[in-house]
């Protein structure tokens, strides 16, 4: 049995073990990233497939969605560490270390180095990269919708915006662009606009368009839960039609040409970064930097603690791998790693629920409770590893 001697001299072996683990983590992360992006690609493709934009617009959206995979980082750390140390044990590398008088402490410090590196990376991605990527994704979607608005959509496809539904018929030669627009004016009325052709006269500023409309017909209808029915049109009095059940008159306008100034920000309102706390960086959540929104109206402290909890789970993952190794034998090898992965996922859900339920106690108290819980779990893991350290040395998967 290896004795627990409290001294440590860095060795080439532990450095190589750390490097092998980091390489495995990177490979697993790329694998998980590829699976995640292949799934997201379908939903992202739906955003652009019916828009007059090229498929190259998919790449910025995929790049903006990529940082979300940091949610699976604890599992990648767990699996990579387990694979490396299992192979080392079965190759009798730990037997050689124990024969040379090496204690278990270097291996625990190796696990600490892996956990601290993973925790730092998780804090960096979840605290800086992912929030900015979420806003970039939203901005890219807005840009695609703007290009679709200018270029028209494919036949049979509508463009949906807040308070607007637009259909632009593309033509083969691009000589004319008939358009249909439904605008919700308020809770009581809708506006339907039909035009034989539209042209963008000029772009007066970054967000303002001057649009020429030809052959325009505009009608305002009452909006009674979308159940209105216009009947009884009078040919001799164009512009006035009775409305069944509402007693209102429909406003009607026809014009051969019309020029309208369109504020794109009203049709495509792009909220600034920080509309939700998911787009806040961790320093902004903690008040170390000026936040992009109102802190009193957003659960900033709870979101920061949720990110910290997942980062601390990355710290615990290597120690879970070492403890799992002590339970890995020929009989248990089929379910040892899946059980450990399930435990990590349960811990992730548990930490998230803990943060949610205790979000009202204050950031400082929540910080203390979270760190205390993680320290207690870490101490329990280390104690169990030390107690069961003899099971780390000898191979357990070979035939006896």
C-alpha positions in Angstrom: 0.0 0.0 0.0 1.3 3.5 -0.8 1.8 5.6 2.3 0.5 9.1 2.5 3.7 11.1 2.9 3.3 14.9 2.7 6.0 15.8 0.3 6.0 16.1 -3.4 8.7 16.4 -6.0 7.4 17.1 -9.5 8.3 14.2 -11.8 8.4 13.7 -15.5 5.7 11.0 -15.2 3.1 13.2 -13.6 3.7 15.9 -16.2 3.2 13.4 -18.9 0.1 12.1 -17.2 -1.3 15.6 -17.0 -0.5 16.2 -20.7 -2.1 13.0 -21.8 -5.2 13.9 -19.8 -5.4 17.4 -21.3 -5.1 15.9 -24.8 -7.9 13.4 -24.1 -10.0 16.3 -22.7 -9.5 18.3 -25.9 -10.4 15.3 -28.1 -13.5 14.6 -26.1 -14.5 18.2 -26.2 -14.1 18.3 -30.0 -16.2 15.2 -30.3 -19.0 16.6 -28.1 -18.7 19.9 -29.9 -19.2 18.2 -33.2 -22.2 16.2 -32.0 -23.7 19.4 -30.6 -23.1 21.5 -33.7 -24.4 18.8 -36.0 -27.7 18.9 -34.0 -27.8 22.7 -33.9 -27.0 22.8 -37.7 -30.5 21.6 -38.5 -32.3 24.3 -36.5 -29.9 26.9 -37.7 -30.4 25.8 -41.3 -34.1 26.4 -40.9 -33.4 30.1 -40.2 -31.6 30.6 -43.5 -33.0 28.0 -45.9 -35.9 30.1 -46.9 -34.0 33.4 -46.9 -32.2 35.0 -49.9 -28.8 34.6 -48.2 -26.0 32.1 -48.9 -25.2 29.1 -46.8 -22.0 30.9 -45.7 -24.2 32.8 -43.3 -24.6 29.5 -41.4 -21.0 29.5 -40.3 -21.2 32.7 -38.1 -24.3 31.2 -36.4 -22.5 27.9 -35.8 -19.5 29.7 -34.4 -21.7 31.8 -32.1 -23.5 28.6 -30.8 -20.2 26.7 -30.2 -19.4 28.0 -26.7 -22.7 26.6 -25.3 -21.0 23.2 -25.3 -19.1 24.2 -22.1 -22.1 22.7 -20.2 -20.7 19.3 -21.0 -17.2 20.1 -19.8 -17.4 18.4 -16.4 -18.4 15.1 -18.2 -15.5 15.5 -20.6 -13.1 16.0 -17.7 -14.5 13.0 -15.9 -14.3 10.6 -18.9 -10.9 11.8 -20.1 -9.3 11.5 -16.6 -10.8 8.1 -16.1 -9.6 6.7 -19.4 -6.0 7.9 -18.8 -5.6 6.6 -15.2 -7.4 3.3 -16.1 -4.9 2.7 -18.9 -2.0 3.6 -16.6 -3.2 1.2 -13.9 -3.7 -1.7 -16.2 -0.2 -1.1 -17.7 1.1 -1.4 -14.1 2.5 2.1 -14.1 1.2 2.7 -10.6 2.8 -0.5 -9.5 6.2 0.9 -10.6 5.5 4.2 -8.8 4.5 2.4 -5.6 7.6 0.2 -5.8 9.8 3.2 -6.0 8.3 4.6 -2.8 6.1 7.2 -4.4 3.2 8.4 -2.3 -0.4 9.0 -3.5 0.0 12.7 -2.9 1.5 13.4 -6.4 -1.5 11.7 -8.0 -3.9 13.8 -5.9 -2.0 16.9 -6.9 -2.2 15.8 -10.5 -6.0 15.6 -10.1 -6.0 19.0 -8.5 -4.0 20.4 -11.4 -6.5 19.0 -13.9 -9.5 20.2 -11.9 -8.1 23.7 -11.5 -7.3 24.0 -15.2 -10.8 22.8 -16.1 -12.4 25.2 -13.6 -10.4 28.2 -14.9 -11.4 27.3 -18.5 -15.0 26.9 -17.5 -15.1 30.3 -15.8 -13.5 31.9 -18.8 -15.9 30.3 -21.3 -19.1 30.7 -19.3 -18.1 34.1 -17.9 -16.8 35.9 -21.0 -17.0 33.9 -24.2 -20.5 32.4 -24.0 -22.4 35.6 -23.0 -20.9 37.5 -25.9 -21.5 34.6 -28.3 -25.2 34.6 -27.3 -25.5 38.2 -28.3 -23.5 37.6 -31.5 -25.9 34.8 -32.4 -28.9 37.1 -31.9 -27.3 39.9 -33.9 -26.5 37.5 -36.8 -30.1 36.3 -36.9 -31.3 39.9 -37.0 -28.9 40.6 -39.9 -30.3 37.6 -41.8 -33.8 38.8 -41.2 -32.8 42.2 -42.5 -31.3 40.7 -45.7 -34.5 38.7 -46.2 -36.6 41.8 -45.8 -34.5 43.5 -48.5 -34.2 40.6 -50.9 -37.6 39.0 -50.5 -38.4 35.4 -49.6 -39.0 32.3 -51.6 -42.6 31.6 -52.7 -44.9 30.3 -50.0 -42.7 31.7 -47.2 -43.6 34.5 -44.8 -41.3 36.8 -42.8 -42.5 37.3 -39.2 -41.5 40.3 -37.2 -42.9 41.8 -34.0 -46.3 43.3 -35.0 -45.6 42.6 -38.7 -46.1 39.7 -41.1 -44.6 40.3 -44.6 -44.6 38.4 -47.8 -42.6 39.6 -50.8 -43.0 37.7 -54.1 -39.6 37.4 -55.8 -39.7 37.6 -59.6 -37.5 35.9 -62.1 -36.0 39.0 -63.6 -36.3 41.1 -60.4 -38.3 43.8 -62.3 -41.1 44.0 -59.7 -41.6 42.9 -56.1 -45.3 42.6 -55.1 -45.6 42.8 -51.3 -48.2 41.9 -48.7 -48.0 43.3 -45.2 -50.1 42.7 -42.1 -49.4 45.2 -39.3 -50.9 45.0 -35.8 -51.6 48.7 -35.1 -52.9 48.1 -31.6 -55.2 45.7 -29.7 -58.2 46.9 -31.7 -57.1 47.2 -35.3 -55.0 45.6 -38.0 -53.6 47.1 -41.2 -53.3 45.2 -44.4 -51.1 46.7 -47.2 -50.8 45.4 -50.7 -48.4 46.9 -53.3 -47.8 45.9 -56.9 -44.1 46.8 -56.6 -41.7 48.2 -54.1 -38.2 49.7 -54.5 -35.7 50.9 -52.0 -35.0 54.4 -53.1 -32.0 55.1 -50.8 -30.7 54.3 -47.4 -30.6 57.6 -45.6 -28.8 56.3 -42.6 -27.7 53.0 -41.0 -31.2 52.2 -39.8 -33.5 54.2 -42.1 -34.7 53.1 -45.5 -36.7 55.2 -48.0 -39.0 52.9 -49.8 -41.1 53.6 -52.9 -44.4 51.7 -53.2 -46.5 51.5 -56.4 -50.0 50.4 -56.8 -50.8 50.6 -53.1 -54.0 49.4 -51.4 -54.2 49.9 -47.6 -57.0 48.8 -45.3 -57.5 49.1 -41.6 -59.6 46.4 -40.0 -60.8 46.0 -36.5 -59.1 43.3 -34.6 -61.6 41.4 -32.5 -59.4 38.4 -31.6 -58.9 37.7 -35.4 -62.6 36.8 -35.7 -63.8 39.9 -37.7 -65.7 39.5 -40.9 -66.1 42.3 -43.4 -69.3 42.2 -45.5 -71.6 44.4 -47.4 -69.2 46.3 -49.6 -70.7 49.4 -51.3 -69.3 49.9 -54.8 -70.6 53.5 -55.0 -68.8 54.6 -51.8 -65.3 53.1 -52.0 -63.3 53.3 -48.8 -66.2 52.5 -46.5 -67.3 48.9 -45.7 -69.5 47.9 -42.8 -68.1 45.4 -40.2 -70.4 42.8 -38.9 -70.8 42.9 -35.1 -68.4 45.8 -34.4 -70.2 48.9 -35.7 -67.0 50.4 -37.0 -66.0 51.6 -40.5 -63.0 50.2 -42.3 -60.4 52.8 -43.4 -59.4 52.3 -47.0 -56.8 54.0 -49.1 -55.6 53.5 -52.7 -52.7 55.2 -54.3 -50.7 54.8 -57.5 -47.4 55.5 -55.6 -46.3 56.2 -52.1 -43.0 56.9 -50.4 -42.5 55.7 -46.9 -39.5 56.0 -44.5 -38.9 52.8 -42.7 -37.1 52.6 -39.4 -35.5 49.2 -39.5 -35.0 49.2 -35.7 -38.8 49.4 -35.2 -39.5 46.6 -37.6 -36.5 44.5 -36.4 -35.9 45.6 -32.9 -32.5 44.4 -31.8 -32.2 44.8 -28.1 -28.7 45.8 -26.9 -26.5 43.3 -25.3 -27.7 42.4 -21.8 -31.4 42.1 -22.6 -31.2 38.9 -20.5 -28.7 37.9 -17.8 -27.4 35.1 -20.1 -25.7 37.9 -22.1 -24.0 39.4 -19.0 -20.4 38.5 -18.4 -19.5 37.3 -14.9 -17.7 40.5 -13.8 -20.9 42.4 -14.8 -23.0 40.0 -12.8 -20.9 40.4 -9.8 -20.8 44.2 -10.1 -17.1 44.4 -10.8 -17.9 46.1 -14.2 -20.8 48.3 -15.3 -23.7 46.0 -16.2 -25.5 46.4 -19.5 -28.9 46.3 -17.8 -30.7 46.9 -14.6 -29.3 44.7 -11.9 -32.4 45.1 -9.7 -34.7 43.7 -12.5 -32.5 40.6 -13.2 -31.3 37.7 -11.0 -27.7 38.6 -11.6 -26.3 37.0 -8.4 -28.0 33.7 -9.0 -26.8 33.5 -12.6 -23.2 34.2 -11.4 -23.4 31.5 -8.8 -24.8 29.0 -11.3 -21.8 29.5 -13.5 -19.5 29.2 -10.5 -21.2 25.9 -9.5 -20.6 24.4 -12.9 -17.0 25.5 -12.8 -16.6 23.9 -9.3 -18.0 20.7 -10.7 -15.1 20.7 -13.1 -12.8 20.8 -10.1 -14.5 17.8 -8.6 -14.7 15.7 -11.7 -11.0 14.4 -11.7 -11.4 13.2 -8.1 -14.6 11.4 -9.0 -12.6 9.7 -11.7 -10.0 8.5 -9.2 -12.7 7.2 -6.9 -14.5 5.5 -9.7 -11.2 3.8 -10.6 -11.1 2.1 -7.2 -14.5 0.5 -7.9 -13.6 -0.6 -11.4 -13.1 -4.4 -11.7 -13.9 -7.0 -14.3 -17.4 -7.3 -12.9 -18.1 -3.5 -12.6 -16.3 -2.1 -15.6 -19.5 -2.0 -17.7 -21.3 0.3 -15.3 -18.6 2.1 -13.3 -18.1 5.0 -15.6 -21.8 5.4 -16.5 -22.6 5.5 -12.8 -20.0 8.2 -12.3 -21.3 10.3 -15.2 -24.8 10.0 -13.8 -23.5 11.2 -10.4 -21.9 14.2 -12.0 -25.1 15.1 -13.9 -27.1 14.7 -10.7 -24.6 17.0 -8.9 -25.0 19.5 -11.6 -28.8 19.5 -11.3 -28.4 19.6 -7.5 -26.1 22.6 -7.5 -28.5 24.4 -9.9 -31.4 23.8 -7.7 -29.5 24.8 -4.6 -28.6 28.1 -6.3 -32.2 28.7 -7.4 -33.8 27.9 -4.0 -31.3 30.0 -2.1 -31.0 32.9 -4.5 -32.9 35.1 -2.0 -30.4 34.8 0.8 -27.9 37.2 -0.8 -24.8 36.7 -2.9 -22.3 36.5 -0.1 -24.3 33.9 1.9 -25.0 31.9 -1.3 -21.3 32.0 -2.1 -20.4 30.7 1.3 -23.0 27.9 1.1 -21.8 26.9 -2.3 -18.1 26.8 -1.5 -18.8 25.0 1.8 -20.8 22.3 0.0 -18.1 21.8 -2.6 -15.3 21.7 0.0 -17.2 19.1 2.0 -17.7 17.0 -1.1 -14.1 17.4 -2.1 -12.9 16.4 1.3 -15.1 13.3 1.2 -13.8 12.3 -2.2 -10.2 12.7 -1.1 -10.8 10.7 2.1 -12.3 7.9 0.2 -9.5 7.8 -2.3 -6.9 7.7 0.4 -8.8 4.9 2.2 -9.1 2.9 -1.0 -5.7 3.8 -2.4 -4.6 0.1 -2.5 -7.2 -0.5 -5.2 -5.5 2.1 -7.4 -2.2 0.2 -7.8 -2.8 -3.3 -9.2 -4.6 -4.1 -12.4 -8.1 -5.3 -11.9 -9.4 -6.0 -15.4 -7.1 -9.0 -16.3 -7.9 -12.6 -15.8 -7.0 -14.0 -12.4 
